[in-house]
Amino acid sequence: MAKRSLQASPDGIKKAKQAFERKGWTQEYFAGEIGIETRQPIWKFFAGKPVDRRVFSEICFHLDLEMEEIVAIPEYAQIDAEKKAAEDKSRVDAIVTKVRSHYHDKIQNQCGTLRLLDIARPVSLDHIYVDVNILEEITSQRWLEIDDLQGFPAEEFDRLGIGKVRRESIPGLQAVERYPKMMVLGKPGSGKTTFLQYLAIQCNQGNFQSDRVPMLIRLKNFAEDAMIECSFSLFNYINQELQSCGISEQDIETILSYGRALILMDGLDEVPESASNQVIQQIRKISEKYYKNQLIITCRIAAQQYRFQGFTEVEIADFKPAQIQHFAKKWFVAVARNDPESGLEKASLFIEQMKLPENQQIRELATTPVLLNLACLVFQTKADFPVKRSDLYQQGLDLLLIRWDEARGVKRDDIYRNLSLPHKLELLSQLAVITFEQGEYFFEEIRLQQLIADYLRKLPATQSNQAALELDSLAVLKSIEVQHGLLVERARRIYSFSHLTFQEYFTARAIVIGTGMSLSQLV
């Protein structure tokens, strides 16, 4: 039964007095307006004393105030609310503990191992993972000019940093703690997926956000399953995943509603183009409806077009020398299996060889995990790098141009796929030789578009319409960046080859084709 009298809270009294002053009334006049004979109830209202419920309601109505915002909550009701909140938390904690227990083994199976390039068996994530660093400023969004990046003698050129501009980074876990909703961008093979797997395992083992349930969603798999079933629902997909472990839909809804999930969505760039809009819509719905949860999405840099409300965009930084050494030690020990001492010996030799001046180009390539893994693999057999360095560079290009997407089962949908591999190599060689011969390490977007258009114009069945050719050339440029990471945007509309080694290799390749010399003579 409702109380017959109500009183205003201190904050409510303040709001009511402000509204009363705006009206410009006297208390006697106000009493007449609400149909009472004396101003005493008005005085009691503003003094925070109990007044009749009907009078209280009329006062709020005439002052254009919501009664719920003015009334004081009785002490017993406040105690009841706090008690209910504590009971609620205890109930949700119990559900989270139960779900984490039921789901633990599946997360461990999904995320606990990695497949390394050309290594027959999976490797434990704990045995190979190296902490990543995060750039809070996106490389391609910097407002810089070419002179800010270049403009000094070639012998002083910073091969590893590709330019003079330095950027600060923070540890990956620190970024996750700082940003509850985060879009993690990175080049192909920069470690985006591995980072999400690491977060899932750390959460699963109770080392990080132990009060949440980790959920790793491979967006490509979600999209493919949804297209087969003709039903795009990210909630249903999560529901099916957890129900297979004996978790009820009601418990899943509770966890999501109370913000007790760590939702990790991997590979937005890998979603087929035909399903892209539906997947984006589902991510938006989940992030808006269940906004209390922590959400992290990964995507290749330059592939993201849609900006999710409330998400902070960050970028995975290239490995620093200490990270390269740490990875190498872990890699050789992991591959050595039952002989960790020999693995450490080979790792030490690898690190020593990497420091030699003649291996500067290899050090440059080894700043991303995928190419560092290739360098370790090549070194593994003979405990040395190949005499013909061009063989290693060719393998690196083969990995970025073909094998990396193939290994992940990704098929790209745009115009760049229509160029054969020889055409791709020829185009990249042409871009490299023209720019390198003119001493250009950085190039404006419009310059690259013109060079690509010049190449496309010579191909059979190419559109002759200039406007269409310009659009195609821009699409090809973006595809080279997104799919292979061989060209990267260093600042707004300013590009370079991802590694100076690749620019030199493609330049040498163009000269070889033009002169008939062997590649090993030049590289």
JOHUCOR-V51182 format. One record per run of one state. SS is the DSSP state (2 for helix, 1 for strand, 0 for the rest). FROM is the first residue (numbers start at 1). TO is the last residue. If there is no record, write none. Layout:
((SS | FROM | TO) (SS | FROM | TO))
This chain:
((0 | 1 | 4) (1 | 5 | 6) (0 | 7 | 7) (1 | 8 | 8) (0 | 9 | 9) (2 | 10 | 23) (0 | 24 | 26) (2 | 27 | 33) (0 | 34 | 39) (2 | 40 | 46) (0 | 47 | 50) (1 | 51 | 52) (2 | 53 | 62) (0 | 63 | 66) (2 | 67 | 70) (1 | 71 | 71) (0 | 72 | 74) (2 | 75 | 111) (0 | 112 | 112) (1 | 113 | 114) (0 | 115 | 122) (1 | 123 | 124) (2 | 125 | 128) (0 | 129 | 132) (1 | 133 | 135) (0 | 136 | 138) (2 | 139 | 141) (0 | 142 | 145) (2 | 146 | 149) (0 | 150 | 153) (2 | 154 | 156) (0 | 157 | 168) (1 | 169 | 171) (2 | 172 | 178) (0 | 179 | 180) (1 | 181 | 186) (0 | 187 | 191) (2 | 192 | 204) (0 | 205 | 212) (1 | 213 | 218) (2 | 219 | 229) (0 | 230 | 233) (2 | 234 | 243) (0 | 244 | 248) (2 | 249 | 257) (0 | 258 | 260) (1 | 261 | 266) (0 | 267 | 267) (2 | 268 | 270) (0 | 271 | 272) (2 | 273 | 289) (0 | 290 | 293) (1 | 294 | 300) (0 | 301 | 311) (1 | 312 | 316) (0 | 317 | 320) (2 | 321 | 336) (0 | 337 | 339) (2 | 340 | 355) (0 | 356 | 356) (2 | 357 | 365) (0 | 366 | 368) (2 | 369 | 382) (0 | 383 | 388) (2 | 389 | 407) (0 | 408 | 414) (2 | 415 | 418) (0 | 419 | 420) (2 | 421 | 437) (0 | 438 | 442) (1 | 443 | 444) (2 | 445 | 457) (0 | 458 | 465) (2 | 466 | 484) (0 | 485 | 486) (1 | 487 | 491) (0 | 492 | 493) (1 | 494 | 497) (0 | 498 | 499) (2 | 500 | 515) (0 | 516 | 518) (2 | 519 | 522) (0 | 523 | 523))
